[in-house]
Amino acid sequence: MKTDAAAFRLEDYRAPAFTIDTVDLNFVLAPKATRVTAKLAIRPNTDEAAEGKLELIGDETVLKGLKLDGASVPADQYSATPDLLTLHRVPNAPFTLEIETEVDADANTKLMGLYRSNGTYCTQCEAEGFRRITYFLDRPDVLAVYTTRIEAAKLDAPILLANGNPVESGDIPGTGRHFAVWHDPFPKPSYLFAMVAGDLGVITASFRTMSGRDVELRIYCEHGKEARCAYAMDALKRSMKWDEDVFGLEYDLDIFVIVAVSDFNMGAMENKGLNIFNDKYVLADPDTATDADYANVEGVIAHEYFHNWTGNRITCRDWFQLCLKEGLTVFRDQEFSSDMRSRAVKRIADVRTLQARQFPEDGGPLAHPVRPEIYHEISNFYTPTVYEKGAEVVRMLKTILGPDDFRKGMDLYFERHDGEAATVEDFLASFADAAGVDLAQFHLWYSQAGTPQIVAKGEYDADARTYRLSLTQSVPPTPGQTLKRPMHTPIRFGLMGPNGEDLGYETVSGGRVENDVIHLTEASQTLTFEGVGARPVPSLLRGFSAPVRLAIDISTADLLFQVRADNDAFNRWQAAQTLAMRNLIAGTAAQAKGSAPSVEPALIEALGDVLDNDLLEPAFRAQVLQLPSEADIARELRHDVDPDAIAAARRALRLAIATGLQDRLQPRYAALSEDVGTYSPDAGSAGRRALRNTVLDLMVATRSQDAVAQALRHFETANNMTDRLAAVGILSQAALPERRAVLKAFHDRYADDALVLDKWLMLEATVPSSETLERVQSLLRHPSYSANNPNRIRALVGSFAGANQTQFNRVDGAGYEFLADFALDLDKRNPQTTSRLLVSFRSWRALEPIRRGHAEAALRRIARADNLSPDTRDIVTRTLA
């Protein structure tokens, strides 16, 4: 597949020349010198294999021994480098290859392959980590049955875990060591291999499947933190039940294990039967976890469990198909969380994430299709486009087909491809065949990058009782793709009448409309609705039925009407966001010219009506009251972005809203405070806390002493992390002097809890103050910070670069210089984390000229560095292109 030293291309895919049927692994664990013996049952797979040469991939791999069919391989019959093992001639028939390697787990700061986290041995093999353990055909389409034997000092590692079911265990007499053997009967690619060994605490439970089998459930963590795993266990059992009820999918092994570790590049990993998690997505209790943390634990637990079928039982043919497991499984975890919580609020939260993370990627130099056609480093394609946009594509498929045909397509997909490495074409063919539809045009969503723009304009003829809706779609040019074709875009809609009800119509012409969905398939379409009894207010893209930018010719009055009356919760929220964004863009322009921005009074009144409407969910009201972020505003401006002007405009609008609603805010805060009792993470309780904290944030926007005092009391009297963190965050984001005392108190209270200290580091890094960069630099030397832990790095440096718009984008360029220096140092130890930090530069070309020049200079300095990792060089090169 690799066409040169730099690029992999989808069009160059070739099936592997050899197949590996079974893998027998033996780990003899030692911190500095773990011995790994891999016994591979290999057979030729193609005519190419008849040439007799076998190449296995490594990565800093140390070869210690090599046997072919039980006999040592002479030195002149193979060659080995840290990156490649070549056997010059192998049998043109099934054979066994035994490879012995040595791994220094303690020195592995890349956290890929086998490494140690706080004394615990663990592995991370996705995407290309297995080759750091042993030489292998390390690609997703090589599926084998694995048996793993682990041997370790019993005192150091009493727990020995691997994929599959436990087979055998025991002591090794006279050595102080013991062993365990695990067997996974389901063929899997090497990226799904996992092994864990250490001294860990555990909680256990069981789950009875729909066929009556009892599955043992275990969650391992550091000793003393077992009680904080209870919510994760509850979420796991609910996930297993939901997957049976909604998709008919039953778990297939006798045991399911989760291990929480503190050093992890990713969020979690779905290794077959043995999920390894970043502990931030497992551990939760009221004193240390926020409502958002509880929701994340629930969602990530579900996501990794759902991978058992969408990713493990059916895996990817190649890494270009990554969306086939990740986008599909994100869709599944979103649906699960929607069923567990408020569907409307969950949808708004997911779209906020999509617009904040994926839209900027789609609009910048790192844009790529949901299924890319070329990559240089696959680790850099675990992106919002693959995950979040990939999920939106699956959601559109369900909207287009309807729930019944969508379920039939999923069933057919599992029936056809269980145990296989599949492609996007295989996935879509299952739905096309199950529903009897042509999805060729829909396929463009997988192959075309960029966020489509939909322009809508409506016109009502009262005499003829007709409503004409004109729609045009276009996809902007993106790197490597200049010409784009119209896509099949489902637009869910309603035509709102004077009382907020959806108006009926007799007929519609000019396009396909089914079940309140417009199927936009042409570059331009005009639909005529006959028999419309009153002038409608169009409510388009309900539920955000497609990941597009919608530009609609709609008046302020009609948007205000939507805020108050739209029966689609998402569009009700979106109308408020649109009104606020109009004010913010105008305010930013005014700030840039040195004039005072004006604020639409009707917007403030509409927000007040939402605040006081007790028929609406508190969590929904909290979402409506939250203004678009500074990054959201920058995304809408697209060029000559001045972060200082944006921040000033946003502060001005918040102040205007807070001032306009001040007579309502304190009574609402007081009423919500009456409900505070024993903490519960349920959606209703979380929603009330969200609204209360949002109200407090608006109160503090006035910077009045009474409001600041209320925020301090909120902090001091909080009985849970959600409220405590909210108070610190409100004071910090307002850059009030009082923040220093509460930040210190917060740190001192949680000085021994690394996950909570991540929250403290994030708070410190996101203060919008000219002092913050110096503070971040000093915190790099703080005892609570660790230079080798990805969670600490993301919390401090990632938050500064990714969330502090004014201070990272300082007009003197100091923020960019800081990140460049930090990245060049970190790249030597952890390239994956480095490359992901540098994504913060993705929108540099949209900045005003002075900042743009500083950002480019920082990027070019990184690009000139010697010995830059491939991961980092790939991101920097594409960002500068």
C-alpha positions, 0 to 999 in steps of 0.5 A: 500500500505504501507508494513512497516513503511518505504517503499511503493511498487508498487506490494502492490497496492490495490484499496481504501476501500472507495470512496469519491464522494463529498467534501464540504470545508469551510475555516474560515481564521485566521493567527494563527487558520484557521478553516476548515470544510470538509464534505465528502460524502463517500461510501464503495468501496470494501469488505474490507470496510464491516469490518466497520473501516475507516482510514483517514490520517493526518500530524500534523493535529489538530482535533476540531470536528467530525460528522457522518451523522450529529451526533457527534461521541462519543469519544469511537468510534474513535481515533485521532493522528496528523497523523491518524483519525480512526473511529472504525465502519462506516455504510456499506452504503453511509454516510456523515462525517464532520471533523473540523480541525484547521490550524496555517498557519503562523507557517507552514514553511514546505510550504505544506498544508495551509500556508501564503506567504507575508500575502497571504494564499495559499495551496500546496497539491502535493504530500501529503499536503492535509492531513495537512489541514484535515484528508483524503483518501489522495491518487491520486486514490480517485477522488471527486467533490469539492465545496469550501467556503472561509471566511476571513476579507475583508480588509486583503483578498479581493481576495478569490480563489479556484478550478473550477468556481465561484458560489457565493460571498458576504459580511457577514453583521456587521463583516467586513468579506466576503465569496466566493464559488467555484465549480469544476465539474470535479472529482479530487484527493486531491493533485489538491485542491487549495485555495488562499486568500489575497490582490493581484493585477491582470491582465485579458484577455480572450480566445475563445476556438475552440468550441466558448466558452469564457474563462476568464483568470486572473493572480494575483501577488503582487501589483505593479508587474502587468506589469511583468505578461504580458508575462506570459499571452501571453504565456498562450494564446499561450499554449491554442491555441497550445494544441487545434491545436496539440492535439485537447484539449480544456479548460473545465472551464469558468475561468483559474487563475494563482497566483504568490507567493514568498514562494514556494517549487516547480516551480509551481502547476497545481491545477485544474483551479487555478495554483499556481506559484513560482513568478520567473516563472510568473514575467518578464520584460526586466530590471529584467528578462533574455532571459532564464527567459522569456523562462522559464516563457513560458515553465512553464506556458505551462507545468502547463496549459497542465497538465489540460489534462495530469495530471488533467482530467487523473490523476495517479492511484498512485504515482508510476505512477508520470511519467505518468503526469510529463514525458508526460507533459514535453514532451508536453511543450518541443514540445510547446517551440520548435514550439515557438522558434528554435527547434534545439536550444531547443533540444540541451538545453533540452539534456544539462539539461538531461545530467547534471541532469539526467545522474548523477542520473542514474549513482549514488546511487539515480538511479531509474526507470522512474516508480519506484517500491519502495519509502520511501518519494514520495517528493524525487521522483520528479526527473530528471528521472521522468521528463526529462527521462520520457519525453525522453521515450515519445519522443522515443515512437513518433519516433518509431510509427511516428507522425500519429500513435502517435497522434492516440494513444494520442487521444485513451488515452484521449478517454479511460481514461478521468476522471480516475486515470490511469497507465503506462500500460493504457498509452502504451495500447492506443498506442499499440491498436491505432497503432497495435504494440507490446510495451512489450519490450518498456515498459522496459524503464519505469521499468529499471533504468540506462543510456544505453550504445550504442557502435557503429563501422562501416566498409566500403567495397569500392569494395562491396559498403557495409557499416557494422554497428555493434551496441551493447547495455547494461544497467549498474547495478543500486541499486536493479537492477543488471541484465538488458534486451535489450530495444527497442531503436530508433536510428535516423541516416544518412550516410554522403557522401563527400559533407555532403549530406546523401548517399542513399543505396539499401537494408539493412539487419540485423535489422529493419530500417524505415524512417531513424530510426534503431530499436535496439532491441537486445543486439548486431546487425550488419546491412549491407547497400548495394549499398553505393557509398562512404565511409560514415561518420555515423551520429548516434542518430540524434536529440538525439533520445534516452537517451543513452550514445553513444560510437562510433569509429570515427576519429577526422577528421570525427568529424571535418567534422560533425561539419562543414557539418552534416545536423542534427543540434544536431549532429553537436553540439554533434560532437563539444562537443565530440571533446572538451571533448576528449581534456578536458579529456586528459587535466585533466589527464595532469593537474593531473600529473602536465604537460601542456595539449595540444589542437587540433588546428583543433578543434579551427579552426572548432569552428572559422568556426562555429563562422563565418558561418552566415548561422547558427542561432546565438543561435546555434553558441553560443551553439557550442562555449560553452564548456562542463561544469566541471560537464560534464567532471566529469560525463565522467571521472566517478571515481577518479574525481579531480575537481581542475584538471578539472577546470584547464583543462577547463580554459586551453582549453578556453584560447587556443580557445580564443587565437586562435580566438582572431582576429575573436572575437572582430570584431564579438562582434562589429558586433553583438553590432550593432544590439543592440536596444530596447529589445525583448524576441523573439528567434532571438533577444535572439539568437544574445544576446547569441552569443554576450555574448558567444563571450565576455566570450571567450574574457575575457578568455584571461584576457587581460585588453582590454577584461576586460574593454569591459566586464565592458562597457558591464555591464555599457551600458546594456539596459536589464538584459540578457546583464547585468547579462552576464557581471557580470557572466563573470567577476565573473566566471573568478574570476577577482578582477573587479567582486567585484565592479560590484557585489556591483553595481548589488546588489545596483541597485536591492536591493528591488527586491527579484527575481533579488537578487536571481541572485546576490546570485547565482553569489556570490555563484558560484565564483570559488575562495577560498574566496567563502565559507566564502562569502556564510557563511557571506551572510546567515546573509545578509538582502537580504537573507531569511532563510525561503524562498526556492528561496533564499536558492536555489539561495545561498546554492543550487548554491554553492553546485550544481554549484560551483564544485571546492569550494563545493568539496574543498579538505579540505572537508569544503564545505561538512561540510558547507552543512551538518551543513546547512542541519541539521538546515534547516531540522527542518523547511523545509524538502523538500528543505533540501532533494533536497539540499543534492542531491548535494552529489549524485556523491560522490563515483566518487571523488578521495579518499581524497574528497570521505572520507570527503564527506562520513564523512559529509553524515554519520554525517547527518545520525547520527542526531536525529529527522531527517525528513523522506525526508532527511533521505531517501536521505541520506540513499540511497546516502550512500547505 
